[in-house]
């Protein structure tokens, strides 16, 4: 299950429950048009690809919401529901 965390500028950000095995670092999943990527909460592109502009938007959003993202990650890896995070304005 991959609940949506946030949506802005046609970018959809989701986080998977119990998803601590493949990348071993806190991350979220990004969908934009035909692109898909896994991005660390620290902004590192872990897998997949995004256009540069959208990656920079996602990295800026993640920097602003870092504490909320870590809280969501901590819940998600335990299978606990997490709330939505505000979009980039």
Buried (B, 14 or more C-beta within 10 A) or exposed (E): EBBEBBEBEEBBBBBBBEBBEEBEEBBBBBBBEEBBBBBBBBBEBBEEBBEEEBBEBBBEBBEBBBEBBEBBBEBBBEEEEBEEBEBBE
